[in-house]
Amino acid sequence: MRLAEAWRVALDALRANRLRSVLTMLGVVIGVAAVVALVGIGTGTKGQIEQQVEGLGSNLLLVVPGRLEAGSAPAASTMTLDDVEAVARVVGDRDRVAATIASGETVRAGSRSAFGSMQGVLENTPSVFVRRLDRGSYLTRTDVTTGRRVAVLGAGTATTLFGDRDPIGRQITIGGVRFRVIGTFERLGQSLGVDRDSEVHVPVTAAQRLLGTDRIDGLAIRAPDRERIDQLSTSVVDTLTERHPDSDFSAVTQEQILGVLGDILGVLTGVLAAIAGISLLVGGVGVSNIMLVSVRERTKEIGLRKAVGARPRDIGVQFLLEAVLLTTIGGILGMALGVTSAILVDAFSPVPAAITWWSLALAFGVSAVVGIVFGVVPAQRAGRLDPVVALRTE
Amino acid sequence: MTAAIVATDVSRTYDLDGVSVSALRGVSLTIEPTDYVAIVGTSGSGKSTLMHLLGGLDRPTGGTLLIGGRDVSGLDPGEMAKLRNETIGFVFQSFHLLARTTARDNVALPLVYRGLGRRERRRRATEMLERVGLAHRVDHRPNQMSGGEQQRVAIARALVTGPSVLLADEPTGNLDSATGQSVLALLESLNSEGVAVVLVTHDREVAARAHRQIVMRDGLIVSEAAV
């Protein structure tokens, strides 16, 4: 039998049982749609996070107290501004070394209040991290050395406290202490699950006085080029360890953060795809089931076809094509549904989704393979039917 | 002239749940290309089993069977299918037409398995429908036709491959007597044009019209007579 004829017969058989064909396809449709949509969400999330980490600034090296190992407790910081000076000497450029002491504080302006993440920083912060001002100016060297009580507000905090009014020059209190607003940041949105628009930058010295400490929480170094990051990392940690023999320090690069996040998200995407794959498998079992029913129902037809000259192979191919047709049509519909869902999720929810060609190709290929795998047993059964027995079936 | 089918001491034993049942116990029979044979017998006499063997739907468990000069014992199911397609035409009591398919495509079905193109299949099928007097029913489906017409479609399907033997299993069993007569007349005219016709029937009147009568009982031929 020619293949074109076999396709025609298969299509005809599916049309004859329209509702049943559609319901059987539905299993495959849902499975493929789930794979495409979930892989899309996984890929989109990974892309967004990578973008955010890279958006922090390039060639960044973050130095924190303690060991960055699974199971180790977060260590209290022993670093002070003197350590920042020492590290700046190692780096050779004071502007490339930023320091932070952070604390969650209630920020008030008149009767309004907001919860803000107070960041005690040096004046060089915008040249280490990527931060752009919306209005006013940033902290100056003098602000830092004199511990002046001035603040730069994140876009979210500024809106909460002042609405549409210009906050520049106005008084606020942070943890009950008065500060004057000198600038606001451009809106940044969320980054790694942290609302970065609620940051309030103040001179590190003012923050230390407010908190009654001389520690800093961590350092961030912007390396001049990618090649020097590893060497800088070692010498900075060595310098700090020398100054504080009883403490541990760790340095992580953006690439390391990306690598770890990438691994986690890769596993997550894999797990999602596997769960979706299970539903595709269930869809395949449904196809197998319906094909067995179809073979039984059409036993007489199979007997007749054999009597007039159909070989076992002809009958087998006919039923296999029918199964493959079911799953590939289901696969195409599933891809359409999956892409549509991913686009809708991307547009109407905070979860990003990105459709990749490989996931579409994979989903389509898998649906065809599912048809072959789950169609083979019914097809063989049909092909092997004894024509005498088949003809006698009522 | 070579015989169309030669059966020599053919037996067929079935294994039913470990019990072996002999449906045919040594039957010898030759079908000549011009034969018009009726096989008669009560149900359980082995006549259906014999017909399945003669048509190449089944293979004997003993003896030798030659169809179109070929010994079927060495053939696999695929080769048996090819042999049926080339030498045998089947006509069944219940017509066995594909329900959602037109008369023409039903007739063309055996040609599908011969690998002919769609156009050629349709041409030959139309020609064959004309020959059985159904030129006006080409695009009708089985449920739009009478029983007699359906059996004529089935006969056209059996003939479309140009077989040497037409095997008809109770071809008039589902028809009223007038329609049955006309179907038999069609078979007889085909026989006169050189196709061997083998009828399996328990209807004595039908059997009486054949040129040879073979009576079966308990898996054996008990009498064979030229009429």
Interface residues (C-beta under 8 A of the other chain):
Chain A: M1 R2 E5 D12 A16 K300 E301 G303 L304 R305 K306 A307 V308 G309 A310 R311 P312 R313 D314 D386 P387 V388 L391
Chain B: H52 G55 L57 D58 P77 G78 A81 K82 R84 N85 E86 F90 F92 H96 L98 R100 L109 P110 V112 Y113 R114 G115 G117 R118 R157 T161
